[in-house]
Each structure stands twice: as C-alpha cells, then as structure tokens.
C-alpha cells in the first residue's frame, strides 16, 4: 500500500516519511539532479534525486509511464510550482522500485495531447490516464452518487431490469442478439426500460429508479452513442406536478452538490407550441434572445411570389431581427445561414437590410407600409437586418431555429456559464406523417392524454395534448418523461390511432395489455441522460469524453475492433449459417 495519494502532501508534511506509487508523468535529468513527476488518479508529486543520492543512477533507465513505488522524506522545494497543489514540496527519495516498465506511448499523456482521436480511441486505456479524463470520470462518479443519495432519501428502490428482452418499436432500430436455443428468434437490447418500469408499478413497487444501460442502433454524432446511460425514474399514484417537483429537486440537489450552485426559483415552464413559436425548437436555448416572429400578416398583400405561394399553401413566414446586423453580418455570413436553411428542408433564406435605405434581395418587394409594419411587429429599424424563412410551419421553425443558434454563436451572445433549465410541457400527443399517411406518437405510445382532451382523441388526434414533459438546458434535452396510460381500453385506442392492428398489438405488446387488465395504478416517470448531465457539468460537447470506452461515429470500438466477424462454428451454432 501507499501512505498518501500524489495530490495530498503539503508544507505541513515536511519531514514526514512517506510511501508513494504511480506512473512517471515526466522526467527531467539536469545532470547533478534528476526530478520525476509521479502521477496517480489524484494528482502529481515531484520526486527528487540529488547528486549524493545513490538511486540517481537507477533513474537513467526510467521512462515515461513506468510504474514506480518509492519511499522518501517530504521536503520543501527550493523552486516552487504555483500551478501544482503539491508545488511547495518534493520527495527526497530513499527507496525506489520499478513495478512495471512501459513502451514509449503513442500519445502524450497530458491534457493538451496532440494525438488524433483515432489514436486516442485505439489506445483508450492510455488516453484515460490523462488528468482531464480522470477528472471527468471522477465527476461522473460524483454525479451518480449524488443522484443515488437524493433518490434513496426519497424512499426510492433501485432495480435492474433485463438486458436481453423483446424487440418493440420505440423510435429507433434495436440491437438484436440471436438465440442459439430458439432458431430464427432474437432478443433485443433495450432502448430504454420503459415497459419494465411500468410493469414494476403494476407489480406494486411505488418508487423505482435505475442507472440503466440503453442501446439504440442509430446514426451517431458528438452527443450520441449506440450505448448510453439513463437515470430512469418511475412512481405510482402521482400526477404530473409530482414528477416535475421531484425531478426539479433532484437536479437542484445535483447542481448544489457538484457545482455549488443554488437555484431558488422554480424552473420556467414553456408549452411546446410556445417554444416552437418563439425559438423554433422543442429544446430551446433561452440564454439569448433573437426570438422568432411570425410575419404572415405583414406580407398578406405581398407582391413577392415566394412569400405569396407559401401563404396560399397555409405556410409560415418566420423572421428574426438582428439588431445592428446590417453592419455585423457579411454576405458570406448570410450565405452560410442560407445553407443552414436548406440543410433543414427550407428552400432558402430571404433577408432585408436597413442601411440608409432598404437593401438586399427583398428590398424591391417591400413597400413603405410593410416596412413600417415590420418595425411594429419585429422592432426592425435602421441598422438592422431581417432574416426570413418561408415554408410549411414545421420546416420554417426547424430551419429558423437552427439559424438562430448559429446567429447566437456568430454574435457571441451565449454565456456558457449560464444553466437555463426550462420545462417544455403540453406536448402534442401525435404528429401526422403525410408521406406515410399515418400518425406517430411524439413521445411514445404509452403516454397519457390530458384529461380535457380525452373526448377529442378519436376524431381529432392531432389536436390532443399529452401529459408529457422535457427538461432542457443550454439547447439540449436533459430528460424527458410522461404520465402513462393505465387503462386497457385507452391504451388500445392509442395503438389503433397509431395504425397497429389487434394482431400487431398482441404480438408486440400483448404482455403489457394483459398486465393492465389486472389493476394498474396511475403512474408516470422521467428519464435523464446521465452522459449528457456529465457533459453539461464537465463543460464538454463530446460525449466520448464521458464514456469510458466509446464507439466512433461509425459505431466501432477501435481498441477491441468491435464489431468483429464470428467464426464459422459460432455462426452455425446460432443457426445463422448452414
């Protein structure tokens, strides 16, 4: 064992004999003096070998990442390092043992490593030695313990639900596992524990939580991985207010425990439709303004054919006024925003500058009356620039919402130190896909319809609101949940609206439908993304920084070379090959 970690010793420990262990982070051979920085998961301590120290000759063969055990006496450093917590002391080494030698590592094991991500992921076990990642996973541990502490204090029970389960449609492709004992049949890895936690409520357990592994076979990006972790919560005999209250108190507990931040006021609540109208997003970044304004009425009599065509097709003209933007935004900037509009389905971006006079592609189509109306509706005035996307509402919101985010970054309007926790409530229960001619559940098919809309469910499903809620922060969804359907007939009605026949309902959800007939308590819950919570508090935009052994954007593990081919004997045993 050792007497201290490498971040523990201070001036008050001078004269004490200590035993330390760790990796060689750095060695400096000054001829008559040799210094070694010894690193462990807590920090660094400097080892000193003076000219009269017989051990100095042994250090000649010691290289970076050798594993050492040393004994010595703490002494005050003659040249202190204010950047290190242990920078006032060093160890006069009296015993030295090399516990393991190391090849020259393929990357610099320090925070500012110059290694490509491919190299870092291939040698992830070395990458994880970097102090930055060591701190990140200490943070993940602390957050997880804070969550557990809070929920245990609220009398929740922690459960583990199955990993090998049944494939059910939940919005993304399942990862599947072939069964050796049942030829042609497959298990699925859970996209979430959704059905199991509902079954636990039916089983009579009133307060459940789980730090749950989830799996989704979908396209990846910087904040998405094929396997991820949820803080999964479910409660019986509650209403929506109870879920929001508990969730909010838990997040505030974590923020105070981990960051020392106190939030006295309740988190703001935005109805879904208001969030879309003001920000063009169901996960709005509310740290800055630049809110969307609908200008349909302003251009009701427009001569501009693009606007006219969109209005006649019941579309939207969504605008953002950038104060002082006429001089701040270049043509290159505007072309870039136009590319964003096209990327999210819009045909393009129209803009209007107000310099000494109106300028830009829209200028010749805007009358004095329309200019004055824009001033009244959007605050557009001399020195400003007005950006407009014209399209069907969902496309116009989506495109302009992303342009808004790009503007916020371009104009440096976003304060990264602010945590703008906001509840998005009153979600639509369904969305209609005209291409496929069918309805989809906006959250999931087990979400409860709001009581006042029950009578409209059959004839006006797209007008029905759900008891669903998301917690968003800094433009990201941190968690989401809903009250659940606990009545068999209501669940069957929702399945029918989603186009599931009686046979499909039985094949995919028969066990849940049957369970509901044995008396199900009203229940609901929420799931928070643990990985995203760690990203938020760790200040990183890359989810691979908070997952120990992550996959690449092509869902590969470069270290283990997974996924890999199976040998012929295994394929035959699984009945996947004749």
N, C-alpha and C positions, 0 to 999 in steps of 0.2 A: 504493500500500500504506500501511499504518499502522505505527507503531513499537511500539505497545502495544495490548492489549485494554483495555476500560474497567473492568477489575477488577484491574489489575496494579500500578498506581503506589502508592508508599508514601512515608513521610517521607524515607527514604534516597535517594529520587529527586529531592528538591528541588533546583532549579537546572538540571535537565536539560531540553533542548528536545525536545518530543515531537510526534507527529502522530497524531491520533485520528479515528475515523469512527464514526457510529452514528445512532440515532434520538433525537429530542427526547422525553424522558420527562416533563419538567416544565420550566416557565419561571417565574421569579419576577422581576418588574420592580419594583424598590424606588425607582425614580426616578433616583437617582445611581448605583445599582448594578443590574446585571442578572445573574442566575445562571441557567444552563441545566444540567439533568441530562442527560448524554449516555449513552444505553443501547445496549449490544450484547449478544450472546448470553452474555457472561461476567459483565457487571455494569454499574455506573454510575460515571461520573466527573463531578464538578462543573466547569463552565466558568464563569469569572468575567470580567465586562466592567466595569471601573472607570469613573469619571466622565471621566477623561482618555483613555480608550480610544476611538479614532475608530470602532471597529467596533460600539460600543454602539448607534448609530443604526440599523445594519442589522438588529439583533435585533428591532426593532419589528414587522416583518412575519413573524417566525418563529413558528410554532405547533407544537402537539403533533404528533409523528410526522413532522415534516420530517426529511430525511436530510442530515446535515452532515459536512463534513470540516474539521478545524481543526488549526492549528499553535499552539504556545504553550510557555510555560515552567512547569514544576511549581513550585508554591509552597505554603508551609504555610498552612492555613486559620486564620483568626482565631477562627471559631466552628466547632468540630469536631462531627462527627456520628458518635457511637459505634455507630450501627446500620448504618453502611456500612463495608465493608473499606477503601474509599478515603476514609473520612470525615475523615482528618487532612490531606488535600491538596486542591488545586484547580488548575486550569489558567488562567494569565494568558494569554488568547488574543491572538495576534499576527496570525493569518491565519484567515479564515473563508470557506467556500464552501458554498452551498446546493446539494447534489447532486440533491435532489428535494423538491418541495413535496407537501403532503398535505391532503386534505379533513379536516374535523373527523370523527374516527372515531365510529361508532355505539355504541361501548362504551369504558369506561375500561380502558386497557391497564395494568393493575396486578393484583396478586394478589387483592385484595378487590374485584374488579369487581362492579358492581351489575347487569350485563346478564343478561337471561333466557337460558336455554340455547339457545332458538331463535335468538336474535340472535347468540350466540357461534358456533353451528354455521354460520349463514348467512355470517358473516364469519370463518370459521375461520382464514384467513391472518393476521387481526389478533389473534384470540384466542391464536394460537400465539406472538405476541410477548410475552405475559405471562410474567414471570420464573418463575412457578410451573410453567407448562407447558414452558418452556425447560429448567428443571431436570429435569422428568420425562423428557423425551426424551434429555437427556444421560445420565440414569440408565439408560434403555432401551439406549442405545448401549453403555454400560459393561458392563451385564449380558450383552449379546450377545457382546461381545468377550471377557468372562471365560469364557463357555461355550465359545466357539471355541478360546480358548487352552488350556483344560483338555482338550477332546476331541482337538485336534491333538497335544497332548502324550501322549495315549494311543494315538496312531497311527491315529486315525480318518481317513477320507477324506470330504470334503464333496461331495455330489452335488446335482443339481437334477433332479427328476422332472417329468413332464408336467403342464401345467395343463389342457389340452384332453384329456379322457380318456373312458372308457366309464362310463355310469351303472350303478352296482351298489348293492344295498341295504345300507346301513351304519347305519341307525337314524334318519336324518333325510332330509328332502327334498333332492334335488340342485338346484343351479342348472344350467340347461341352456342350450346355445348351438346354434342351428340351423345346419346345414351347407348352404352355398349349392351345393356341388358334388354333394351326395347328398340329393336331395329327400326330405323326410319323415324324415330322420335327424338325430340330435342328439349333440353332445358334452356331457359333464357336467364341471363344475368339481369338483376333488377335495375330498371331505370330510376326507380325510387321505391321505398317500402309502402307506397300508397295503400294498396289493398290490404296488406298485412296489418298496418296500424289501424285501419278501420275494423278489421276482424278482431283486433285486441280490444277495441271499445265494445264490440258486441259480446266479447268474452267476459266483460265486467271489470276490466282494468281501466280505471278512470283517468289516469295521468301517465302517459308514456313519453319517453324520449329515447333517442338513439343517435350516436355518432355513426352515421350509416354510409357505407360504400355504395356508390351508384355507378351505372355503366350505360353509356349511350354511344351507338355507332353513328356518329355524325361528323360533318366537316369541322375541322379544328381551326382555332385561331389563338391569339395571345392570351385570351381569358377563358379558354375552353380546353378540356382534356377528355379522353374517352372514359377514364375512370376518375371520379371526383368524390368529395365527401360532403354530406349534408348533416346539419343539426336538425333532426327530424322530431317534431313535437305533435302530440295529439291529446285531446281532452274530451271528456264526456260531460253532458248536462251543462253546456255553456252556450253563450251567444257570441256574436262577432265581437262585441265590445270587450268581452273577457279575453279573447285571444289576442286582440290588439294591445290590451293593457299588459298582459303577461309578457308578450314579445317585446314591447317597448321597454318595460322594466329590465328585461334580460339584457337588451342591447345597451341600455344606460349603465347597467352594472358592469358589463364588459368594458365599456369606454372609460369608466371611472377606474376600474381595477388596472387596466392595461395602459391607458394613456393619461390618467389623472384628470380627465375631462368630465365636467358635470353639466348635464342638460336639465335645467329647471323647468322649462316649458314643455308641454306635450308636443310631440312631433306633428307638424301640419298635416292636414288631410286634403287630398285633391281628388275629386271624382274623375274617373277615367276620361270622360268626354271633355272635361275642362282641361286636363293635362294635354290631351291631343290638340285642343283648340289653341292653347296658349304656347305650347312648346313643341308640338308636332311629334310627341313621343310619349309612350306609356312608362318610360323611365327617365323623366326629365332631369336635367342638370339645372337646379334652381339657384346656383351660386352667382349667376349673372342674368342680366335682362335680355334684351333683344327678342322679346316675345312676338309670336306670330299675330298678325291682324288680318282678318278676312276683309277683302276689299271688293266683294261681288257687287255691293250696292253702288260703289263709286263708279264702276265701269258698266253699269246697267245699260247705258246707251252708247257704249264704245264703238268706234269705227275700226278698231284693231281686230282683224279676223280671227287670230288665235284665241284671244280672250272671248270673243263673241261665240265661237264654236264651243268652247269649254262651258260657258254659261248656259248655252242652249241644251247641252248634254247634262245639266244639273251638276256641273263640276264646281270646283273651288278656285278662287284666286287668293293665294296666301302670300302675305307680304311681311317683310321685315325692313324697318327703317334703321339705317346705321347713321347715328349722329356724327357729323364731321367726316363721313365716309367718302365724300366726293374727292377729298384730297388724300385720304388714307389708303384707299384701295386702288391698285393699279389695274390696267387691262388684263395683265397676266393673272392677278388675283381673281378677277371676275370670271375669266375663262376657266380657272380651276374650280370655282363654285358651280359653274355651268356643268363641268364634268361630273361633279358630285350629284347634281340634279339628275343627270342621265343615268348614273350608276344606280340610282334608286327608283328608276322607272319613268321619270318625267322626260318630256321631250326637250326640255332646255330651261334656261333661266333668263327672264327678262329683267332689265334694270333701267332706272331713271336717275340721272344725276341732276342736282340743282346747284349750278355754279352761278355765274352772273345771270344765266338763263337756263332753261331745261336743256339737258343734253343726254345722249345715249340713244339706243335703238327705239325706246318707247316715246321719245320726246315729241316726234311729229304726230303721234296719235293721241296725245294728252291735251285736252282743252284747258283753258283757264279755270273753268268751273270744276273740272276733275282734279286739277292741281290743288285748288282751294279745299275740295272735299278730302283729298289725301292729307292735307295739313290738319284738318279737323279730326280725321279718323285715326291717323297713324303718327301725327306730330311731324310729318315730313316738311322740312323747311330749307332755306338756302344753306348750302354747305353739306347737305346730307345726300345719301344715296339710298334709293328704294329698290329692294330686290323682290321679285315676284315669280312664283311658280304657279302655273295654271294647269290643272289636271283634275282627275277624279279625286275625291277627298282623301282616300287612303294613300294615294301616291303623292298628292300635294303635301300632306302632312309629313310623310316619311322623308321626302326629298328636302323639304324646307327645314325639318327637324335636324337633319344631318348638316345642312348648310349652316344652321345656327351654331352647332357645335364647332364647326370649322372656323366660323367668324370669332367665336369666343376665344379660341386658341390663337388665331391670327392677330387679334387686337389685344391679346394678353389681359383678358377680362376675368380669368378664372383663378381664384385663390385656392391653391391646392391644400392649404391648411384648414379649410372650412369643411365641416361634415354636415351636409344639408339633408338629414334624414327626413323623408316625406312618405306618408302613406298614400298609395293610389287605391281608391275604393270605388265601389259601384261599377264594377266591370260588366260589360255585356256578357250574357250567358253564352251566346252563339255568334259566330260570324258565318256569312254565306259566301261560298265559292261559286261564282257564276260559271266559271270554266267547267267545273266538275258537276255543277248543279246540285250541290248538297251543303248541309250545314256542318260546321265544326264547332267543338267546344273550345272557347277561348282559353279557359284554364284546363279543365279535364272533365270527363263526363260524369264525375261523382260529385260535382259542385252543386250546392243547394241554390235554388231560385229564391230571390227575395219574395217575401210573403205577399206583398201588394201586387206582384206580377204573376202569381200563380194562374189566375184566370186567363191570362194572355198567352200562356205557354204554347198551347196547341195551334192557335191561329196567327199569332204574331211573335214567333220565336226570336226574331232579330231585335225586337223591342224590349225583351225581357232582361232585367238586370240580375246579377248573381251576387251571393254573399261571398265575394272573393276580394282579396286584398294583397297588395305587394308593398314591401318596404324598399324604397330606392334611396340611393345616396350617391352623390357625385356622378350622376348619369348612368348608374349601374343598378340592376336589380340585385338586392342583397338577400331577399327572402320573399316567399310568396305562399299563400295558402287560401283556405276557404272553409266555410261550414260545409258539411257533407250531407248528401241525401240519405235519410234513414228509413224512408217509406218505400216498400217494394213497388207499388204502383207508380209513384213519381219517378223512381229510377228507370222503370220500364218505359215510361213516356219519354224521358230524355234519350234513352237508347233509340227509340223509334224516330225521334226528330233527327238523330244523327245517321239515320238510314240503316240501322242494324236490324236485320230480321230476327224473328223469335229464335230461329235455329242458330244464328250467329251470336245472339245474346247468351244462349245456353252454352255454346261451345267456348266462348271467350270469358264469360263472367258468371257462369251458372252457379259456381260455389258462393259468390258474393250475393247473388239474387236469393239463393236459398237461405243464406245466413240472415238476410234482412227479414225473413218471414218468422224468425224466432225471437223477435223483440229486440230492436236496435235502439239504443239511447240516442238522443240528439247529440251530435259530436262534431268536432272540427279541429283544425290544426294549422300548422305552418311549417315550412322547411326553410332554413337559412343555408346558404352556401358557405361552408367553413373555409374553403380555399379562398373565396372572394373576400371574406371577412379578414383573413390573414393578409391578403394583398392590400386591402384598404388600410389596415393599421400598420403594415410594413412599408407602405409607400411605393409599391411596385406595380407595374402594369402587366407583368409577365407571370402567368400562372405557374410556369415551370420553376419559378423562384421559390414556390411554397409547397411543391410536391416533391417528395424525396427522390423518386426515380420516375421522372416524367417521360411521356412519349413526345415525339416530334409532331409537326403539323401533318405528317403523313401517317400518324398513329404507329410509329415504330419506336422500339427501345433500342437505341444504338449500342448500349452497353451489353445487353443479353442477346441482341439480334432477334428479338421477338417482333412480329410473329415469325415463326420458322416452320419449315416443312416437317411432316411426320414421316417416319419410316413406313415401309410397306406393311409390315406386320401390324403396326398400330392401326393403320387405315383399314385393314381387313377386319381387325377385332371390333372396330367401330362400325363395321358394315358400310364404310364409305368407299370401299374399293373391292371389286370382286377378286 
